[in-house]
Structure formats: structure tokens, C-alpha cells
Amino acid sequence: RTNGEIQPNGMVQVPNVLLNPSVSPPELYSSRGKQGTWTDVYLLAACFYGSVSGCWPPEAPDRLLGKPMALLDKLVPECPHALALAVQKALGSNIVTRMQEMQELAEALWQTELMLHGTAST
């Protein structure tokens, strides 16, 4: 899958990048992958997905080959559907349609809080 070597801790060392297959977006698997703020959005959303559900999203190369990723609310019934959709968008395989900035993710989470409670708690 990658042109890197597996380290003893399970991470994959690709030239100039250390990958954690559980949370790394597709663009980190290629030396030609375009990285930006959307890369950080994916990484944070993958950590959130894993923390909330107890399981990691499928690895990015597998998703690119068609492996489905369950919506968060299917794994955690208490999870609001709007939150699941926001996390799904933040975990988009395509950098063009993925959330581009942390601010966009924060706003989506804020809107979920507003929809649930009418006001956001601080």
C-alpha cells in the first residue's frame, strides 16, 4: 500500500511523513499528495470517530478502494445524525469535498449543539 517501512510501534514511515493507518488521510500515503488544513481536519475527525465509537474508521486506501465506513450514529445510537454527518464530511476521502478548515468543523459541531439544545452550552 505504501512505499514506506513499518516501524515497531505499528506506524508506517513514508519519506518525510509518519503515518498512523487508523487516522491518516489519503493524501499522506503519497509523496504527491496535497496536504493542507483539510489534512488536519481529517486527522481530528478520525480521532473523534475512534474515541466516540470505540473503533477506527477504515484505513484511507481501503476506503478509496470502496470499503464502506459506517456513519457514527449507526455505531453509537445516541449520536445525533447531524453530528454523524459532520464527522463523515470531515472524513471525506476527496480533499475537494472534505471540510477544509477546523473552523468549518467547529461550526458544524456548534450547529449540532444548537439543534439539540436550542442554545450552546459554554
CYANA upper distance limits for C-alpha pairs under 8 A (distance plus 0.5 A):
  1 ARG  CA     61 PRO  CA      7.86
  2 THR  CA     14 VAL  CA      7.75
  2 THR  CA     29 TYR  CA      6.66
  2 THR  CA     30 SER  CA      8.05
  3 ASN  CA     14 VAL  CA      6.81
  4 GLY  CA     12 VAL  CA      6.55
  4 GLY  CA     13 GLN  CA      5.60
  4 GLY  CA     14 VAL  CA      4.80
  4 GLY  CA     15 PRO  CA      7.54
  5 GLU  CA     12 VAL  CA      6.09
  5 GLU  CA     13 GLN  CA      5.87
  5 GLU  CA     14 VAL  CA      7.42
  6 ILE  CA     10 GLY  CA      6.57
  6 ILE  CA     11 MET  CA      6.36
  6 ILE  CA     12 VAL  CA      4.96
  6 ILE  CA     13 GLN  CA      6.78
  7 GLN  CA     11 MET  CA      5.84
  7 GLN  CA     12 VAL  CA      6.37
  7 GLN  CA     13 GLN  CA      7.27
 10 GLY  CA     20 ASN  CA      8.05
 11 MET  CA     18 LEU  CA      7.11
 11 MET  CA     19 LEU  CA      6.09
 11 MET  CA     20 ASN  CA      5.56
 11 MET  CA     21 PRO  CA      7.59
 12 VAL  CA     18 LEU  CA      6.35
 12 VAL  CA     19 LEU  CA      5.48
 12 VAL  CA     20 ASN  CA      7.03
 12 VAL  CA     21 PRO  CA      7.97
 13 GLN  CA     17 VAL  CA      6.66
 13 GLN  CA     18 LEU  CA      5.22
 13 GLN  CA     19 LEU  CA      6.73
 14 VAL  CA     18 LEU  CA      6.61
 14 VAL  CA     19 LEU  CA      7.69
 14 VAL  CA     29 TYR  CA      8.00
 15 PRO  CA     31 SER  CA      8.09
 17 VAL  CA     28 LEU  CA      7.62
 19 LEU  CA     24 SER  CA      6.50
 19 LEU  CA     28 LEU  CA      7.68
 19 LEU  CA     29 TYR  CA      8.29
 20 ASN  CA     24 SER  CA      6.14
 21 PRO  CA     59 GLU  CA      6.20
 21 PRO  CA     60 ALA  CA      8.07
 22 SER  CA     46 ALA  CA      8.07
 22 SER  CA     56 TRP  CA      6.30
 22 SER  CA     57 PRO  CA      7.05
 22 SER  CA     58 PRO  CA      7.45
 22 SER  CA     59 GLU  CA      6.15
 23 VAL  CA     42 TYR  CA      8.11
 23 VAL  CA     43 LEU  CA      6.00
 23 VAL  CA     46 ALA  CA      5.62
 23 VAL  CA     47 CYS  CA      6.97
 23 VAL  CA     56 TRP  CA      7.92
 23 VAL  CA     57 PRO  CA      7.84
 23 VAL  CA     59 GLU  CA      7.77
 24 SER  CA     28 LEU  CA      7.01
 24 SER  CA     29 TYR  CA      8.49
 24 SER  CA     42 TYR  CA      8.01
 24 SER  CA     43 LEU  CA      6.60
 24 SER  CA     46 ALA  CA      8.45
 24 SER  CA     59 GLU  CA      7.95
 24 SER  CA     60 ALA  CA      7.36
 25 PRO  CA     29 TYR  CA      8.06
 25 PRO  CA     39 THR  CA      6.98
 25 PRO  CA     42 TYR  CA      6.63
 25 PRO  CA     43 LEU  CA      7.32
 25 PRO  CA     60 ALA  CA      6.22
 25 PRO  CA     91 LEU  CA      8.38
 25 PRO  CA     93 SER  CA      7.61
 26 PRO  CA     30 SER  CA      8.14
 26 PRO  CA     33 GLY  CA      8.14
 26 PRO  CA     60 ALA  CA      5.64
 26 PRO  CA     61 PRO  CA      6.87
 26 PRO  CA     64 LEU  CA      8.46
 26 PRO  CA     93 SER  CA      6.96
 27 GLU  CA     32 ARG  CA      8.22
 27 GLU  CA     33 GLY  CA      4.69
 27 GLU  CA     34 LYS  CA      6.46
 27 GLU  CA     35 GLN  CA      6.90
 27 GLU  CA     39 THR  CA      8.07
 28 LEU  CA     33 GLY  CA      6.60
 28 LEU  CA     35 GLN  CA      7.91
 29 TYR  CA     33 GLY  CA      7.60
 35 GLN  CA     39 THR  CA      6.29
 36 GLY  CA     40 ASP  CA      7.76
 37 THR  CA     41 VAL  CA      6.94
 37 THR  CA    100 GLN  CA      6.62
 37 THR  CA    101 GLU  CA      6.07
 37 THR  CA    102 MET  CA      7.86
 38 TRP  CA     42 TYR  CA      6.77
 38 TRP  CA     95 ILE  CA      7.21
 38 TRP  CA     98 ARG  CA      7.39
 38 TRP  CA     99 MET  CA      6.73
 38 TRP  CA    100 GLN  CA      4.93
 38 TRP  CA    101 GLU  CA      6.36
 38 TRP  CA    102 MET  CA      8.37
 39 THR  CA     43 LEU  CA      6.84
 40 ASP  CA     44 LEU  CA      6.64
 40 ASP  CA    102 MET  CA      8.23
 41 VAL  CA     45 ALA  CA      6.58
 41 VAL  CA     90 ALA  CA      6.59
 41 VAL  CA     91 LEU  CA      8.23
 41 VAL  CA     99 MET  CA      7.41
 41 VAL  CA    100 GLN  CA      7.56
 41 VAL  CA    101 GLU  CA      7.00
 41 VAL  CA    102 MET  CA      6.31
 41 VAL  CA    105 LEU  CA      7.86
 42 TYR  CA     46 ALA  CA      6.51
 42 TYR  CA     90 ALA  CA      6.04
 42 TYR  CA     91 LEU  CA      5.53
 42 TYR  CA     92 GLY  CA      7.96
 43 LEU  CA     47 CYS  CA      6.81
 44 LEU  CA     48 PHE  CA      6.65
 45 ALA  CA     49 TYR  CA      6.48
 45 ALA  CA     87 VAL  CA      6.35
 45 ALA  CA     90 ALA  CA      6.48
 45 ALA  CA     91 LEU  CA      6.69
 46 ALA  CA     50 GLY  CA      6.65
 46 ALA  CA     56 TRP  CA      7.53
 46 ALA  CA     57 PRO  CA      7.01
 46 ALA  CA     91 LEU  CA      7.20
 47 CYS  CA     51 SER  CA      6.52
 47 CYS  CA     56 TRP  CA      8.24
 48 PHE  CA     52 VAL  CA      6.52
 49 TYR  CA     53 SER  CA      6.40
 49 TYR  CA     54 GLY  CA      8.34
 49 TYR  CA     55 CYS  CA      8.00
 49 TYR  CA     56 TRP  CA      7.13
 49 TYR  CA     57 PRO  CA      7.46
 49 TYR  CA     72 LEU  CA      7.39
 49 TYR  CA     87 VAL  CA      7.76
 50 GLY  CA     54 GLY  CA      5.70
 50 GLY  CA     55 CYS  CA      5.37
 50 GLY  CA     56 TRP  CA      4.96
 50 GLY  CA     57 PRO  CA      7.33
 51 SER  CA     55 CYS  CA      7.93
 52 VAL  CA     76 VAL  CA      8.15
 53 SER  CA     72 LEU  CA      7.33
 53 SER  CA     75 LEU  CA      6.60
 53 SER  CA     76 VAL  CA      6.58
 57 PRO  CA     69 MET  CA      6.83
 58 PRO  CA     62 ASP  CA      7.02
 58 PRO  CA     63 ARG  CA      6.85
 58 PRO  CA     67 LYS  CA      7.74
 58 PRO  CA     68 PRO  CA      8.15
 58 PRO  CA     69 MET  CA      6.81
 59 GLU  CA     63 ARG  CA      6.87
 60 ALA  CA     64 LEU  CA      6.70
 60 ALA  CA     93 SER  CA      7.55
 61 PRO  CA     65 LEU  CA      6.90
 62 ASP  CA     66 GLY  CA      7.02
 62 ASP  CA     67 LYS  CA      5.96
 63 ARG  CA     67 LYS  CA      5.02
 63 ARG  CA     68 PRO  CA      6.76
 63 ARG  CA     69 MET  CA      7.91
 63 ARG  CA     93 SER  CA      7.96
 64 LEU  CA     93 SER  CA      7.41
 70 ALA  CA     74 LYS  CA      6.93
 70 ALA  CA     75 LEU  CA      7.53
 71 LEU  CA     75 LEU  CA      7.45
 71 LEU  CA     84 ALA  CA      6.35
 71 LEU  CA     85 LEU  CA      7.79
 71 LEU  CA     88 GLN  CA      7.24
 72 LEU  CA     76 VAL  CA      6.48
 72 LEU  CA     79 CYS  CA      7.36
 72 LEU  CA     81 HIS  CA      8.49
 72 LEU  CA     84 ALA  CA      5.41
 72 LEU  CA     87 VAL  CA      8.22
 72 LEU  CA     88 GLN  CA      8.34
 73 ASP  CA     77 PRO  CA      5.56
 73 ASP  CA     78 GLU  CA      7.35
 73 ASP  CA     79 CYS  CA      5.38
 73 ASP  CA     80 PRO  CA      6.91
 73 ASP  CA     81 HIS  CA      6.37
 73 ASP  CA     84 ALA  CA      6.15
 79 CYS  CA     83 LEU  CA      7.35
 79 CYS  CA     84 ALA  CA      7.36
 80 PRO  CA     84 ALA  CA      6.93
 80 PRO  CA    112 THR  CA      8.20
 81 HIS  CA     85 LEU  CA      6.69
 82 ALA  CA     86 ALA  CA      6.74
 82 ALA  CA    112 THR  CA      6.56
 83 LEU  CA     87 VAL  CA      6.74
 83 LEU  CA    108 ALA  CA      8.07
 83 LEU  CA    109 LEU  CA      7.02
 83 LEU  CA    112 THR  CA      6.49
 84 ALA  CA     88 GLN  CA      6.57
 85 LEU  CA     89 LYS  CA      6.66
 86 ALA  CA     90 ALA  CA      6.75
 86 ALA  CA    105 LEU  CA      7.63
 86 ALA  CA    108 ALA  CA      6.58
 86 ALA  CA    109 LEU  CA      7.75
 87 VAL  CA     91 LEU  CA      6.69
 88 GLN  CA     92 GLY  CA      6.88
 89 LYS  CA     97 THR  CA      8.08
 89 LYS  CA     98 ARG  CA      6.02
 89 LYS  CA     99 MET  CA      6.75
 90 ALA  CA     98 ARG  CA      5.90
 90 ALA  CA     99 MET  CA      5.55
 90 ALA  CA    105 LEU  CA      7.49
 91 LEU  CA     98 ARG  CA      7.16
 92 GLY  CA     97 THR  CA      7.21
 92 GLY  CA     98 ARG  CA      5.23
 92 GLY  CA     99 MET  CA      8.23
 93 SER  CA     98 ARG  CA      7.59
 94 ASN  CA     98 ARG  CA      6.53
 95 ILE  CA     99 MET  CA      8.33
 95 ILE  CA    100 GLN  CA      8.15
 96 VAL  CA    100 GLN  CA      8.43
 99 MET  CA    104 GLU  CA      6.84
 99 MET  CA    105 LEU  CA      7.24
100 GLN  CA    104 GLU  CA      7.47
101 GLU  CA    105 LEU  CA      7.34
102 MET  CA    106 ALA  CA      6.57
103 GLN  CA    107 GLU  CA      6.55
104 GLU  CA    108 ALA  CA      6.78
105 LEU  CA    109 LEU  CA      6.78
106 ALA  CA    110 TRP  CA      6.56
107 GLU  CA    111 GLN  CA      6.56
108 ALA  CA    112 THR  CA      6.83
109 LEU  CA    113 GLU  CA      6.90
110 TRP  CA    114 LEU  CA      6.77
110 TRP  CA    120 ALA  CA      7.50
111 GLN  CA    115 MET  CA      6.60
112 THR  CA    116 LEU  CA      6.72
113 GLU  CA    117 HIS  CA      6.55
113 GLU  CA    118 GLY  CA      8.00
113 GLU  CA    119 THR  CA      7.64
113 GLU  CA    120 ALA  CA      6.08
113 GLU  CA    121 SER  CA      8.41
114 LEU  CA    118 GLY  CA      5.16
114 LEU  CA    119 THR  CA      5.41
114 LEU  CA    120 ALA  CA      5.83
115 MET  CA    119 THR  CA      8.38
